[in-house]
Amino acid sequence: MEDPAAPGTAGPPANGNGNGGGKGKQAAPKGREAFRSQRRESEGSVDCPTLEFEYGDADGHAAELSELYSYTENLEFTNNRRCFEEDFKTQVQGKEWLELEEDAQKAYIMGLLDRLEVVSRERRLKVARAVLYLAQGTFGECDSEVDVLHWSRYNCFLLYQMGTFSTFLELLHMEIDNSQACSSALRKPAVSIADSTELRVLLSVMYLMVENIRLERETDPCGWRTARETFRTELSFSMHNEEPFALLLFSMVTKFCSGLAPHFPIKKVLLLLWKVVMFTLGGFEHLQTLKVQKRAELGLPPLAEDSIQVVKSMRAASPPSYTLDLGESQLAPPPSKLRGRRGSRRQLLTKQDSLDIYNERDLFKTEEPATEEEEESAGDGERTLDGELDLLEQDPLVPPPPSQAPLSAERVAFPKGLPWAPKVRQKDIEHFLEMSRNKFIGFTLGQDTDTLVGLPRPIHESVKTLKQHKYISIADVQIKNEEELEKCPMSLGEEVVPETPCEILYQGMLYSLPQYMIALLKILLAAAPTSKAKTDSINILADVLPEEMPITVLQSMKLGIDVNRHKEIIVKSISTLLLLLLKHFKLNHIYQFEYVSQHLVFANCIPLILKFFNQNILSYITAKNSISVLDYPCCTIQDLPELTTESLEAGDNSQFCWRNLFSCINLLRLLNKLTKWKHSRTMMLVVFKSAPILKRALKVKQAMLQLYVLKLLKLQTKYLGRQWRKSNMKTMSAIYQKVRHRMNDDWAYGNDIDARPWDFQAEECTLRANIEAFNSRRYDRPQDSEFSPVDNCLQSVLGQRLDLPEDFHYSYELWLEREVFSQPICWEELLQNH
């Protein structure tokens, strides 16, 4: 008889106590059948059209402004307008705002800022609402949405020129330090939107100013362009001995996550933080320009292609079928189960032999039901992810490597016309020559890549080809410079570090960076659609829940849409913020990037992203959690319609949700950044059974999303085993066609030395030691370091004046007793040592 606990023969216990009684054994097939039917319903016969999505720094201008407001806040638009009109009538007679000359408008704004300097919170709030109405575009005097957006930009530039941002920054400091509001929110059983009124008004004005001024247009006058650069400089650098604005927002995030300020409107904080970082450091296209400039400064050859343009020119592939997705658990099913399906598998492999990349047929209509091993593997993976995410502050996760079986190479006919130029690292050339010399000569020459004596002619040609495609990255140069500075600190002198906005931001974040990363991941976990509600999770809905909960079904439906939209916007802002930080820090210095990424890994970012994708990702991307008639600026021009089922369901007609697809791509890019060239983290992808999760994401027919999924699958193919590769030949072919090649990277067969088990813990520890050495050398400047001058003169040392506390003489005798008389001194040992 077979052992019931043998691999691949039985699933987890059917009953909850794990005893596996007789009734439990009978119930197990029913549970598996339910699992199959549920999967067929959620992921079965879905024909996703190719999504016409253009990736960029952000969505359209109107969409980015509308996401600032929740639908619960719509009533406040009228309140803002009323506060402005009451104040405006007392200052200006017989005219409207748009009828005033620019000088009169500036004079009125100066008066508004003066009226903000009052003690009464109610009066101050009314004036702040009047300023917010100006930033929102004085919609009461506009006839169309275009007019509202135009006057919103005009008014925001005018507000900035009159010093409004610095005034609101002072008010924001006051509200953050308002202990009365914090204690009041802590005492309440449920925090609502009313607890954050002042903060929401201040943050809304600041967000509108940042977003409107950040937006560049060719028709902008010269004064606006000058104001934009001045504003960018103010936000980037420490002005008036204050920290950069982004650090203040980071501190708000950590204070919110610590539970000390549950009333903070966290969505507005995160949106503003993302836009400030993008405005000050630059977006994705600006990053590409900075990369080209930095390579030229370091004397490196120019890039072979513009990665953004290459991705834009790609076409989406037809998703592979979810059939025969074996090998996730690295355990092959027993031969008895394979015999009956050998014929059908051979037929399927014949169909998948070549990549029919633009095949439009429905791959899911002939889809076979998933095997029991797949279902158990998926269930085990989900339980593993849930366990890892219970505590984000756990110790670093370094999973043990699985055992590897020898794999045989297989020949596959690949299509031509690859989009990327292949790259070769210096390490790859050295490794190739080391193996060749061992084989033909019997000894090696270390890192010498020029001496080819004794090697046959084909090896000469191979080395020549490898050197033609050699790629030296900016990170390689930075690591080499760092090694030289560590070896020769005296002869090379002190490093000159340019004070760029990225460098200043890193210096400010350095000592609190672990807390910042943990706080962002906690909020991301709470906003993920796959997260289960837990009593100890943070409440991210404080700025969306109304004071009085809905009493009708329609009101409940509206609030449900609002809550889902709120979470989607939070996911979008955090994913883009983290990706921007990683990319800018990597360009600034590789060890800054490694420091941030290592803390993200230690805080369980990898299982968190995998848990996010462990859902029907196609449904998430096509979700319509929006009510178009309630979106800004539409809701300010038209009268709000009566709440009906039709008005709630009347959304836009687009085939997908831009922000959700944007978030998914950014999370995949983030996961790629964390795992690339890190074998220990790649093994985490394998241990958490990410292959079936990622493969399901290929059903979304969008080229950029598919590219980053295929990159993640390519990283781990060598670890997944031969059976997985045989069963997923269409995915393997897609990887070959879409992902960049490393010439001697044996990713498809698993014969590479990197696929063998090794000490992954040591890899992370070595990296951590290098990061700490970099941070200590560049940012820690203690006065008593070994390179600081030492005063050996007894008289000058004793003659130095020390500043003692005012009350020191009261406790002087106690200090003498504790620090001098009661300390035993071994004079003989002291003399011997000196």
Buried (B, 14 or more C-beta within 10 A) or exposed (E): EEEEEEEBBBBEBBEEEEEBEEEBBEEBEEBBEEBBEEBBEEBEEBBBEBBEBEBEBBBEBBBBBBBBBBBBBBEBBEBBBBBBBEBBEEEBEEEEBEEBEEEBBBBBBEBBBEBBEEEEBEEBBBBBBBBBBBBBBBBBBBEEBEBBBEBBBBBBBBBBBBEBBEBBBEBBEEBBEBEEBBEEBEEEEEBBBEBBBBBBBBBBBBBBBBBBBBBEEEEBEEEBEEBBEEBBEBBBBBBEEEBBBBBBBBBBBBBBBEEBBBBBBBBBBBBBBBBBBBBBBBBBEEBBEBBEEBBEEEEBEEEBEEBBEBBEEBEBBBBBBBBBBBBBBBBBBBEEBEEEBEEEBEEBBEBBEBBBBEEEEEBBEEBEBBBBBBBBBBBBBBEBBBEBBEEBEEEBBBBEBBEBEEBEEEEBEEEEEBBBEBBBBBEBBBBBBBBBBEEEEEEBBEEEBEEBEEBEEEBEEBBEEBEEBBBBBBBBBBBEBBEEBEEEBEEEEEEEEEEBBBBBBBBBBBEBBBBBBBBBBBBBBBBBBBBEEEEEEBBBBBBBBBEEEEEEEBBEBBBEBBBBBBBBBBBBBBBBBBBBBBBBBBBBBBBBBBBBBBBBBBBBBBBBBBBBBBBBBBEBBBBBBBBBBBBBBBBBBEEBEEBEEEBBEEBEEEEBBBBBBBBBBBBBBBBBBBBEEBBBBBBBBBBBBBBBBBBBBBBBBBBBBBBBBBBBBBBBBBBBBBBBBBBBBBBBBBBBBBBBBBBBBBBBBBEBEBBEEBEBEEBBEEBBEBBEBBBEBBEEEEEEEEEEEEEEEEEEEEEEEEEEEEEEEEEEEEEEEEEEEEEEEEEEEEEEEE
